[in-house]
Amino acid sequence: AKPKPVVKKLATYEVDLKAIKGWAVNLQSLSREQSAINEVKYLREKDIKAEYGRFSSKGRTWFRVLVQGFEQEHEAIAYKKFLKGFHNIDAWHHKMP
């Protein structure tokens, strides 16, 4: 019997913003999903564990590029400082619902 070919799954970068707990560090809000995907790929090449989530504001859909997983605010602040110091990325943090 021939071995089955391995089908590589494409990585998914989207996360449900409503499912995130704790604090997140936001990197960008973009108006096009493909732009968010491209930004996440770029950031992951720099070992930044970025994802994106969609949200609506004033009747428009936006795509927020972020890093999640911070239990305490001071962890998010420290990561934000790391991004600025080592990657020159301005970011903002906030508590997720």
C-alpha positions as CSV (number, residue, x, y, z in Angstrom):
1,A,0.0,0.0,0.0
2,K,1.2,3.5,-0.9
3,P,1.6,5.9,2.1
4,K,-0.9,8.7,2.1
5,P,0.5,12.1,1.3
6,V,0.8,14.4,4.2
7,V,-1.5,17.3,3.9
8,K,-0.2,20.3,5.7
9,K,-2.8,22.4,7.4
10,L,-2.5,26.1,7.0
11,A,-1.9,27.9,10.3
12,T,-4.8,29.8,11.6
13,Y,-4.1,33.2,13.2
14,E,-7.6,34.2,14.1
15,V,-8.9,34.2,17.7
16,D,-12.3,35.0,19.2
17,L,-11.8,38.2,21.1
18,K,-14.7,37.4,23.4
19,A,-13.1,34.2,24.5
20,I,-9.8,35.9,25.6
21,K,-9.4,36.2,29.4
22,G,-7.0,38.4,31.3
23,W,-5.0,41.1,29.6
24,A,-4.0,41.5,26.0
25,V,-1.4,43.7,24.3
26,N,-2.8,45.3,21.1
27,L,-0.4,46.0,18.2
28,Q,-2.7,47.3,15.4
29,S,-6.3,47.6,14.3
30,L,-6.6,47.1,10.5
31,S,-9.5,47.5,8.1
32,R,-8.6,44.4,5.9
33,E,-8.4,40.8,7.1
34,Q,-5.6,40.0,4.7
35,S,-3.6,42.9,6.1
36,A,-4.0,41.4,9.6
37,I,-2.9,38.0,8.4
38,N,0.1,39.5,6.8
39,E,1.0,41.4,9.9
40,V,0.6,38.3,12.1
41,K,2.9,36.3,9.8
42,Y,5.5,39.1,9.9
43,L,5.4,39.3,13.7
44,R,5.6,35.5,14.1
45,E,8.8,35.5,12.1
46,K,10.2,37.8,14.9
47,D,8.9,35.2,17.5
48,I,6.1,37.5,18.6
49,K,3.1,35.2,19.3
50,A,0.6,37.5,17.5
51,E,-3.0,36.6,16.5
52,Y,-5.8,38.7,15.2
53,G,-9.5,39.0,16.1
54,R,-12.4,40.8,14.4
55,F,-14.6,43.4,16.1
56,S,-17.1,46.0,15.0
57,S,-17.0,49.7,15.7
58,K,-19.3,52.3,14.3
59,G,-20.8,49.8,11.8
60,R,-17.4,48.7,10.4
61,T,-15.5,45.5,10.9
62,W,-11.9,45.8,12.1
63,F,-9.2,43.3,12.6
64,R,-7.1,43.7,15.8
65,V,-3.6,42.3,15.9
66,L,-2.7,41.3,19.5
67,V,-0.8,39.1,21.9
68,Q,-2.9,37.5,24.6
69,G,-2.3,35.4,27.7
70,F,-1.3,37.9,30.4
71,E,-3.0,37.2,33.7
72,Q,-1.8,40.4,35.4
73,E,-1.7,43.9,34.1
74,H,2.0,44.3,35.0
75,E,2.8,41.4,32.7
76,A,1.1,43.1,29.8
77,I,2.9,46.4,30.6
78,A,6.2,44.6,30.7
79,Y,5.6,42.9,27.3
80,K,4.5,46.3,25.9
81,K,7.8,47.7,27.0
82,F,9.7,44.8,25.5
83,L,8.0,45.4,22.1
84,K,8.9,49.0,22.2
85,G,12.5,48.5,23.4
86,F,13.4,45.5,21.1
87,H,11.1,45.9,18.1
88,N,10.2,49.6,18.2
89,I,6.5,48.7,18.2
90,D,4.1,51.0,19.9
91,A,1.3,49.0,21.5
92,W,-1.5,49.4,24.1
93,H,-2.9,47.0,26.6
94,H,-6.3,46.4,28.0
95,K,-8.3,43.9,30.1
96,M,-10.3,41.5,28.1
97,P,-13.9,40.7,29.2
